[in-house]
């Protein structure tokens, strides 16, 4: 029997796409789609990488609650640009 190989970059793309489309995704929902323990591990590592590069953020309201993955708009984009008061004449 041959073990399946899972790619961190592929999982990163899958998570990023799901979060961008939905706005937020529960970690448990991602893990429920996994068919093997190795795939769960790769999914979690992919999530950590997305947090590290700032593409997503995660929140957990209480200990042992589900983790919610949220889409982050990159700094420097229009959504994060400060609103300047107009100085008109």
C-alpha positions in Angstrom: 0.0 0.0 0.0 1.4 3.4 -1.0 0.9 6.4 1.2 -0.6 9.5 -0.3 1.5 12.6 -0.6 0.0 16.0 0.5 1.5 19.3 -0.6 1.5 22.3 1.8 1.3 24.8 -1.0 -1.7 23.1 -2.5 -3.4 23.1 1.0 -2.5 26.8 1.4 -4.2 27.6 -1.9 -7.3 25.6 -0.9 -7.6 27.2 2.5 -7.0 30.7 1.1 -9.6 30.2 -1.7 -12.2 28.9 0.8 -11.6 31.8 3.2 -11.7 34.4 0.4 -15.0 33.0 -0.9 -16.7 32.4 2.4 -15.2 35.2 4.5 -14.4 32.7 7.3 -14.0 29.0 7.7 -13.9 26.7 10.8 -10.8 24.7 11.2 -13.0 21.7 12.1 -14.7 21.9 8.7 -11.3 21.8 7.0 -10.2 18.8 9.0 -13.4 16.9 8.5 -12.7 16.9 4.7 -9.3 15.2 5.3 -9.1 11.5 4.5 -6.0 10.7 6.5 -4.1 11.9 9.6 -1.2 13.0 7.4 -3.6 15.2 5.4 -4.8 16.8 8.7 -1.2 17.6 9.6 -0.4 19.1 6.3 -3.6 21.2 6.5 -2.6 22.5 9.9 0.9 23.3 8.7 -0.6 25.1 5.7 -2.8 27.2 8.0 0.2 28.1 10.1 2.0 29.3 7.0 -1.0 31.4 5.9 -1.0 33.0 9.4 2.7 33.6 9.2 2.5 35.4 5.9 -0.5 37.4 7.0 -3.0 36.1 4.5 -5.4 34.8 7.2 -6.0 35.4 10.8 -7.4 33.0 13.4 -9.6 33.5 16.4 -10.8 31.3 19.2 -13.2 32.8 21.7 -12.7 30.3 24.5 -10.4 27.4 25.4 -11.2 24.3 23.4 -13.6 26.2 21.1 -13.4 25.8 17.4 -10.9 28.0 15.6 -12.3 30.4 13.0 -10.1 31.3 10.1 -10.6 34.8 8.7 -9.5 36.4 5.5 -7.1 39.3 6.0 -6.7 42.2 3.6 -3.0 42.9 3.1 -1.7 46.0 4.7 -1.2 48.8 2.2 -4.3 47.9 0.3 -7.2 50.3 0.0 -9.2 48.7 2.9 -6.3 49.4 5.2 -5.4 52.8 3.9 -6.2 55.5 6.5 -8.9 57.9 5.6 -7.5 61.4 5.2 -9.8 64.3 5.9 -10.2 66.4 2.8 -8.5 69.7 2.9 -10.4 71.8 0.5 -10.7 75.4 -0.3 
